[in-house]
Amino acid sequence: MDAAAKHECQTPECEDTHARILSAAQKLFADKGFDATSVRDITTEAGCNVASVNYHFGGKDKLYLETFRSMLTVLRDRRLELMGELMEREPSPSLEEFVETFAVIMIEPLVGDSRGRMFLNLVSREMIAPRLPDGVLVSEFFEPMMERAAAGLTRVGPPLDEASARMCVMSLVGQLLHALKAHHLLADLGRPDVLPTRHSDQIAHFVRFSVGGIRACAESEAVEKPAEGTLEVSP
């Protein structure tokens, strides 16, 4: 976008149009995906002319990128802040407390909120049919949280090497995302009774299951790695 356009977008009217386009794009890209959403769909939803997308965002591809960043950046920064606060606690949290807080940090913004569901759909569609520039989703969103969480896990949990800690974090995230998607699917089908209805019950199960798995990983590593100064003897 050129300097003149930036200057014009400082006016309330232009800022309002910009916000309406972005809001419409978030909804439609989440509901229909990138390929099934046309620029005309977006501008019709936003109540503006077709040229507005190019004027404000430089085209559909750049609007899609901005759609992600507008939703992901706030969520990422808040999660990183909360993870930082968790690891600054005195005394340090137990493994159970770490896993429980991690779960709450990851899913609470996505539960019972239309924007949370929109975000899940948007990320799910991007993972199935990528349209973002290479590396954006990983480097700007996934990796910062992965580094913070893996570092925290190695600090409060049983002995794990870096690769195992990252795999454990990936497993935690996978469980949470699956549970959220299943919750939405079953609710849409009129079968919310299939899963625990209380959020606290789901978190409690997640903590028990995950802590057991993390400790099992550490025990497996300890068995596989001989103690320093010992020799492995082949049968």
Residue frames relative to the residue before (quaternion, step in Angstrom):
aa qw qx qy qz dx dy dz
M 1.0000 0.0000 0.0000 0.0000 0.00 0.00 0.00
D 0.4015 -0.7390 0.4830 0.2436 3.59 -0.85 0.92
A 0.7211 -0.4655 0.2955 0.4195 3.54 -1.32 0.25
A 0.6326 0.5449 -0.3443 0.4293 3.58 0.99 -0.80
A 0.6514 0.5124 -0.3171 0.4610 3.56 0.98 -0.90
K 0.6347 0.5263 -0.3308 0.4590 3.58 0.97 -0.82
H 0.6560 0.5058 -0.3188 0.4606 3.56 0.96 -0.85
E 0.6591 0.5050 -0.3184 0.4573 3.60 0.91 -0.86
C 0.6776 0.5055 -0.2950 0.4453 3.58 1.03 -0.77
Q 0.5310 0.5855 -0.4298 0.4364 3.55 1.21 0.23
T 0.5590 0.5809 -0.4024 0.4337 3.57 1.26 -0.11
P 0.6222 -0.5680 0.3779 0.3840 3.61 -1.07 0.61
E 0.6515 0.5305 -0.3270 0.4327 3.59 0.94 -0.84
C 0.6896 0.4716 -0.2828 0.4712 3.55 0.91 -0.92
E 0.6273 0.5306 -0.3321 0.4634 3.57 1.02 -0.75
D 0.6346 0.5292 -0.3260 0.4594 3.57 1.04 -0.76
T 0.6479 0.5049 -0.3154 0.4751 3.59 0.96 -0.84
H 0.6253 0.5457 -0.3200 0.4569 3.56 0.97 -0.89
A 0.6876 0.4833 -0.2750 0.4669 3.58 0.89 -0.97
R 0.6578 0.5093 -0.3204 0.4530 3.60 0.98 -0.78
I 0.6289 0.5177 -0.3336 0.4745 3.58 1.02 -0.75
L 0.6670 0.5058 -0.3027 0.4557 3.58 0.88 -0.93
S 0.6567 0.5071 -0.3091 0.4648 3.59 0.95 -0.86
A 0.6555 0.5033 -0.3090 0.4707 3.58 0.97 -0.84
A 0.6510 0.5177 -0.3130 0.4585 3.58 0.99 -0.84
Q 0.6207 0.5384 -0.3463 0.4527 3.60 0.96 -0.79
K 0.6846 0.4897 -0.2838 0.4593 3.57 0.85 -0.96
L 0.7399 0.4404 -0.2484 0.4437 3.58 0.72 -1.03
F 0.6397 0.5039 -0.3372 0.4725 3.59 0.96 -0.76
A 0.6551 0.4995 -0.3137 0.4721 3.61 1.03 -0.73
D 0.7082 0.4694 -0.2635 0.4569 3.60 0.94 -0.87
K 0.8377 0.2358 -0.0658 0.4882 3.56 0.86 -1.01
G 0.4780 -0.6519 0.4565 0.3718 3.58 1.15 -0.47
F 0.6875 -0.5085 0.3333 0.3971 3.55 -1.28 0.36
D 0.7274 0.4678 -0.2693 0.4237 3.58 0.66 -1.10
A 0.7161 0.4520 -0.2564 0.4660 3.59 1.00 -0.77
T 0.6518 0.4755 -0.3117 0.5019 3.58 1.29 -0.04
S 0.1962 -0.7902 0.5718 0.1003 3.58 -0.68 1.07
V 0.6420 -0.4974 0.4058 0.4192 3.53 -1.28 0.30
R 0.6373 0.5243 -0.3333 0.4560 3.58 1.01 -0.77
D 0.5937 0.5551 -0.3681 0.4515 3.61 1.03 -0.70
I 0.6837 0.5026 -0.2818 0.4477 3.53 0.89 -1.01
T 0.7106 0.4527 -0.2760 0.4625 3.58 0.80 -0.95
T 0.5950 0.5408 -0.3663 0.4683 3.59 1.13 -0.54
E 0.6567 0.5021 -0.2985 0.4770 3.55 0.97 -0.90
A 0.7201 0.4484 -0.2404 0.4718 3.57 1.01 -0.86
G 0.3936 -0.7402 0.4634 0.2870 3.58 1.23 -0.36
C 0.6036 0.5183 -0.3824 0.4699 3.56 0.92 0.89
N 0.6244 -0.5684 0.3711 0.3864 3.59 -1.21 0.17
V 0.6869 -0.5281 0.3212 0.3823 3.57 -1.23 0.58
A 0.6464 0.5460 -0.3265 0.4213 3.59 1.02 -0.75
S 0.5235 0.6753 -0.4026 0.3285 3.59 1.20 -0.40
V 0.6128 0.5570 -0.3592 0.4304 3.60 1.03 -0.70
N 0.6818 0.4645 -0.2917 0.4839 3.58 0.88 -0.87
Y 0.6503 0.5364 -0.3169 0.4347 3.57 0.96 -0.83
H 0.7612 0.3926 -0.2041 0.4742 3.58 0.84 -0.99
F 0.8347 0.2284 -0.0707 0.4961 3.59 0.95 -0.86
G 0.4899 -0.6835 0.4272 0.3322 3.60 1.22 -0.24
G 0.7733 -0.3151 0.1662 0.5245 3.58 1.18 0.44
K 0.7090 -0.4839 0.3249 0.3971 3.53 -1.35 0.27
D 0.6472 0.5321 -0.3299 0.4350 3.61 0.91 -0.85
K 0.6947 0.4621 -0.2738 0.4785 3.57 0.91 -0.91
L 0.5972 0.5378 -0.3585 0.4750 3.57 1.14 -0.56
Y 0.6300 0.5308 -0.3309 0.4603 3.58 1.01 -0.80
L 0.6449 0.5123 -0.3114 0.4740 3.57 0.97 -0.85
E 0.6790 0.4803 -0.2928 0.4718 3.57 0.90 -0.89
T 0.5771 0.5773 -0.3687 0.4447 3.58 1.12 -0.62
F 0.6670 0.4847 -0.2926 0.4843 3.57 0.94 -0.90
R 0.6985 0.4856 -0.2957 0.4345 3.54 0.73 -1.02
S 0.6395 0.5412 -0.3374 0.4292 3.59 0.98 -0.75
M 0.7197 0.4105 -0.2448 0.5036 3.58 1.12 -0.64
L 0.7124 0.4939 -0.2648 0.4224 3.55 0.92 -0.92
T 0.6422 0.5724 -0.3439 0.3763 3.57 0.88 -0.89
V 0.6693 0.4911 -0.2987 0.4708 3.57 0.87 -0.94
L 0.6726 0.4977 -0.2931 0.4626 3.56 0.92 -0.93
R 0.6522 0.5172 -0.3113 0.4586 3.59 0.92 -0.89
D 0.6925 0.4889 -0.2906 0.4438 3.57 0.78 -1.00
R 0.6486 0.5061 -0.3232 0.4677 3.58 1.00 -0.76
R 0.6494 0.5110 -0.3212 0.4625 3.59 0.97 -0.81
L 0.6578 0.5047 -0.3143 0.4623 3.58 0.92 -0.85
E 0.6270 0.5360 -0.3281 0.4603 3.57 1.04 -0.78
L 0.6909 0.4737 -0.2813 0.4682 3.58 0.89 -0.93
M 0.6249 0.5183 -0.3415 0.4735 3.60 1.04 -0.67
G 0.6327 0.5316 -0.3251 0.4597 3.56 1.04 -0.77
E 0.6501 0.5097 -0.3085 0.4716 3.56 1.00 -0.86
L 0.6236 0.5467 -0.3376 0.4453 3.58 1.01 -0.79
M 0.7349 0.4349 -0.2451 0.4590 3.59 0.83 -0.98
E 0.6297 0.5161 -0.3419 0.4693 3.60 1.26 -0.15
R 0.4316 0.7130 -0.4586 0.3081 3.60 1.23 -0.04
E 0.1181 -0.7535 0.6419 0.0794 3.50 -1.23 0.64
P 0.4635 -0.3000 -0.8101 0.1972 1.53 -1.27 2.15
S 0.6842 -0.4775 0.3466 0.4287 3.57 -1.27 0.28
P 0.5476 -0.6280 0.4274 0.3507 3.60 -1.02 0.66
S 0.5015 -0.6041 0.5174 0.3403 3.54 -1.24 0.46
L 0.6772 -0.4581 0.3585 0.4505 3.58 -1.26 0.14
E 0.6466 0.5222 -0.3228 0.4527 3.58 0.96 -0.85
E 0.6657 0.4939 -0.3008 0.4716 3.59 0.94 -0.85
F 0.6240 0.5390 -0.3332 0.4572 3.57 1.03 -0.77
V 0.6937 0.4730 -0.2845 0.4628 3.59 0.80 -1.00
E 0.6500 0.5122 -0.3255 0.4574 3.60 0.95 -0.81
T 0.6792 0.4755 -0.2987 0.4727 3.59 0.87 -0.90
F 0.6018 0.5505 -0.3526 0.4588 3.58 1.04 -0.74
A 0.6571 0.5140 -0.3129 0.4539 3.59 0.90 -0.90
V 0.6649 0.5023 -0.3005 0.4641 3.56 0.90 -0.94
I 0.6468 0.5264 -0.3142 0.4537 3.58 0.94 -0.89
M 0.7081 0.4868 -0.2624 0.4390 3.56 0.93 -0.92
I 0.8323 0.3029 -0.1360 0.4439 3.58 0.77 -0.96
E 0.5482 0.6491 -0.4187 0.3208 3.62 1.03 -0.55
P 0.6682 0.4849 -0.3380 0.4519 3.65 0.90 -0.72
L 0.7103 0.4679 -0.2479 0.4638 3.59 1.22 -0.41
V 0.6297 0.5475 -0.3240 0.4458 3.60 1.27 -0.18
G 0.8630 0.0985 -0.0800 0.4890 3.54 -0.97 0.91
D 0.6570 0.4621 -0.3124 0.5071 3.56 1.15 0.54
S 0.4884 -0.6929 0.4415 0.2940 3.58 -0.76 1.01
R 0.6413 0.5119 -0.3339 0.4639 3.59 1.04 -0.67
G 0.6071 0.5500 -0.3533 0.4519 3.57 1.10 -0.64
R 0.6614 0.4875 -0.2988 0.4854 3.56 0.95 -0.87
M 0.6207 0.5432 -0.3290 0.4599 3.56 1.03 -0.80
F 0.6474 0.5229 -0.3079 0.4612 3.55 0.98 -0.88
L 0.6531 0.5149 -0.3161 0.4566 3.59 0.90 -0.89
N 0.6622 0.5003 -0.3046 0.4673 3.57 0.93 -0.88
L 0.6417 0.5381 -0.3196 0.4433 3.55 0.98 -0.87
V 0.6897 0.4669 -0.2770 0.4791 3.59 0.86 -0.97
S 0.6341 0.5359 -0.3355 0.4452 3.60 0.97 -0.82
R 0.6697 0.4908 -0.2991 0.4702 3.58 0.92 -0.87
E 0.6520 0.5138 -0.3207 0.4562 3.59 0.97 -0.78
M 0.6627 0.5038 -0.3151 0.4558 3.59 0.99 -0.73
I 0.6664 0.4821 -0.2963 0.4854 3.60 1.13 -0.64
A 0.7997 0.0602 0.0090 0.5973 3.57 0.94 -0.93
P 0.1854 -0.8427 0.4950 0.1023 3.61 0.28 1.24
R 0.0127 -0.7896 0.6135 -0.0065 3.54 -1.04 0.88
L 0.5356 0.6128 -0.4146 0.4072 3.59 1.22 -0.16
P 0.6177 -0.5076 0.4245 0.4250 3.61 -1.20 0.36
D 0.6406 -0.5619 0.3592 0.3806 3.57 -1.06 0.78
G 0.8527 0.2208 -0.1668 0.4432 3.52 -0.97 0.94
V 0.4911 0.6930 -0.4345 0.2996 3.61 1.16 -0.32
L 0.6944 0.4817 -0.2944 0.4461 3.60 0.75 -1.01
V 0.6841 0.4805 -0.2835 0.4699 3.56 0.98 -0.85
S 0.7480 0.4359 -0.2435 0.4372 3.58 0.68 -1.10
E 0.7484 0.4147 -0.2270 0.4653 3.59 0.96 -0.80
F 0.8079 0.2628 -0.1299 0.5112 3.59 1.07 -0.57
F 0.7510 0.4140 -0.2463 0.4516 3.60 0.57 -1.10
E 0.7130 0.5035 -0.2835 0.3973 3.58 0.72 -1.07
P 0.6425 0.5161 -0.3614 0.4361 3.67 0.84 -0.73
M 0.6830 0.4666 -0.2898 0.4815 3.59 0.96 -0.83
M 0.6172 0.5500 -0.3427 0.4463 3.57 1.04 -0.75
E 0.6654 0.5054 -0.3056 0.4566 3.59 0.89 -0.91
R 0.6746 0.4932 -0.2991 0.4606 3.57 0.89 -0.92
A 0.6965 0.4765 -0.2827 0.4560 3.59 0.88 -0.94
A 0.6588 0.5043 -0.3195 0.4579 3.62 0.92 -0.85
A 0.6364 0.5167 -0.3280 0.4695 3.58 1.01 -0.76
G 0.6560 0.5071 -0.3108 0.4647 3.57 0.99 -0.80
L 0.6535 0.5225 -0.3165 0.4470 3.56 0.97 -0.85
T 0.6703 0.4875 -0.3118 0.4646 3.60 0.91 -0.81
R 0.6422 0.5300 -0.3214 0.4510 3.57 1.18 -0.50
V 0.8032 0.3089 -0.1513 0.4864 3.59 0.84 -0.94
G 0.6908 0.5067 -0.2776 0.4347 3.57 1.19 -0.47
P 0.6984 -0.4024 0.3426 0.4826 3.57 -1.28 -0.25
P 0.6839 -0.4964 0.3201 0.4282 3.63 -1.19 0.36
L 0.0988 0.7724 -0.6168 0.1149 3.56 -0.75 1.14
D 0.3999 -0.6699 0.5463 0.3046 3.56 -1.04 0.63
E 0.7234 -0.4707 0.2806 0.4199 3.59 -1.25 0.37
A 0.6634 0.5133 -0.3167 0.4429 3.57 0.90 -0.90
S 0.6728 0.4896 -0.3007 0.4660 3.58 0.94 -0.85
A 0.6233 0.5345 -0.3419 0.4571 3.59 1.02 -0.74
R 0.6623 0.4935 -0.3095 0.4712 3.58 0.95 -0.81
M 0.6366 0.5175 -0.3297 0.4672 3.58 1.02 -0.76
C 0.6323 0.5235 -0.3297 0.4664 3.58 1.03 -0.75
V 0.6468 0.5045 -0.3211 0.4733 3.59 0.96 -0.81
M 0.6312 0.5230 -0.3337 0.4655 3.60 0.97 -0.81
S 0.6465 0.5155 -0.3182 0.4638 3.58 1.02 -0.79
L 0.6222 0.5331 -0.3367 0.4639 3.58 1.03 -0.76
V 0.6779 0.4869 -0.2918 0.4672 3.56 0.84 -0.98
G 0.6424 0.5398 -0.3254 0.4359 3.59 0.96 -0.86
Q 0.6422 0.5205 -0.3202 0.4627 3.57 0.96 -0.84
L 0.6900 0.4990 -0.2851 0.4400 3.55 0.85 -1.00
L 0.6703 0.4907 -0.3075 0.4641 3.58 0.89 -0.87
H 0.6410 0.5141 -0.3294 0.4651 3.58 0.98 -0.80
A 0.6553 0.5184 -0.3172 0.4486 3.58 0.91 -0.88
L 0.6576 0.5066 -0.3113 0.4625 3.57 0.98 -0.82
K 0.6659 0.4918 -0.3062 0.4700 3.58 0.89 -0.92
A 0.6469 0.5139 -0.3193 0.4641 3.58 0.99 -0.83
H 0.6194 0.5451 -0.3349 0.4550 3.57 1.02 -0.82
H 0.6793 0.4813 -0.2922 0.4706 3.59 0.87 -0.92
L 0.6591 0.5198 -0.3105 0.4460 3.58 0.93 -0.92
L 0.6990 0.4684 -0.2790 0.4628 3.57 0.83 -0.98
A 0.6130 0.5348 -0.3485 0.4656 3.58 1.08 -0.65
D 0.6487 0.5156 -0.3093 0.4665 3.59 1.00 -0.84
L 0.7017 0.4520 -0.2564 0.4874 3.59 1.11 -0.71
G 0.5045 -0.6696 0.4124 0.3564 3.56 1.29 0.00
R 0.6180 0.5349 -0.3449 0.4615 3.59 1.21 0.53
P 0.0983 0.8248 -0.5510 0.0806 3.63 0.67 0.96
D 0.5594 0.6377 -0.3735 0.3753 3.59 1.26 -0.36
V 0.5257 0.6600 -0.4100 0.3462 3.61 1.20 -0.37
L 0.7572 0.2745 -0.1518 0.5729 3.57 1.10 -0.71
P 0.6524 -0.4856 0.3770 0.4432 3.61 -1.20 0.34
T 0.4185 -0.7351 0.4778 0.2371 3.55 -0.86 0.95
R 0.6910 0.4582 -0.2823 0.4826 3.58 1.10 -0.61
H 0.5176 -0.6580 0.4649 0.2882 3.53 -0.88 1.03
S 0.6480 0.5405 -0.3176 0.4326 3.59 0.97 -0.85
D 0.6327 0.5292 -0.3339 0.4562 3.61 1.07 -0.70
Q 0.6439 0.5129 -0.3195 0.4693 3.57 1.00 -0.79
I 0.6533 0.5056 -0.3129 0.4687 3.58 0.96 -0.84
A 0.6445 0.5294 -0.3254 0.4455 3.58 0.94 -0.86
H 0.6500 0.4970 -0.3172 0.4796 3.59 0.97 -0.81
F 0.6336 0.5425 -0.3257 0.4451 3.56 0.93 -0.91
V 0.6635 0.5036 -0.3101 0.4583 3.59 0.91 -0.89
R 0.6634 0.5041 -0.3154 0.4542 3.61 0.83 -0.93
F 0.6899 0.4926 -0.2742 0.4541 3.55 0.82 -1.03
S 0.7133 0.4769 -0.2590 0.4435 3.57 0.85 -1.00
V 0.6447 0.5143 -0.3263 0.4618 3.58 0.94 -0.85
G 0.6320 0.5292 -0.3243 0.4641 3.57 1.02 -0.79
G 0.6709 0.5010 -0.2927 0.4617 3.55 0.97 -0.86
I 0.6491 0.5152 -0.3201 0.4590 3.59 0.94 -0.85
R 0.6729 0.4839 -0.3023 0.4708 3.58 0.92 -0.86
A 0.6252 0.5283 -0.3388 0.4640 3.58 1.06 -0.69
C 0.6222 0.5325 -0.3383 0.4635 3.60 1.04 -0.73
A 0.6639 0.5002 -0.3034 0.4658 3.57 0.94 -0.88
E 0.6496 0.5099 -0.3183 0.4654 3.59 0.97 -0.82
S 0.6414 0.5254 -0.3202 0.4583 3.56 1.02 -0.80
E 0.6360 0.5188 -0.3235 0.4707 3.58 1.01 -0.79
A 0.6536 0.5251 -0.3173 0.4431 3.57 0.95 -0.87
V 0.6598 0.4977 -0.3048 0.4733 3.59 1.05 -0.75
E 0.6929 0.4979 -0.2771 0.4417 3.56 0.96 -0.91
K 0.7312 0.3774 -0.2238 0.5224 3.60 1.11 -0.63
P 0.3462 -0.7467 0.5219 0.2243 3.62 -0.52 1.09
A 0.5931 -0.5798 0.4197 0.3686 3.55 -1.12 0.64
E 0.6060 -0.5774 0.4061 0.3667 3.56 -1.12 0.71
G 0.7900 0.2874 -0.2349 0.4880 3.56 -0.92 0.97
T 0.6361 0.4895 -0.3438 0.4874 3.59 1.26 -0.03
L 0.3323 -0.7299 0.5631 0.1992 3.55 -1.20 0.44
E 0.3859 -0.6790 0.5676 0.2605 3.52 -1.11 0.74
V 0.1837 -0.7861 0.5839 0.0856 3.55 -0.86 0.96
S 0.3264 -0.7491 0.5427 0.1945 3.54 -0.68 1.09
P 0.5200 -0.6441 0.4491 0.3361 3.59 -0.99 0.72
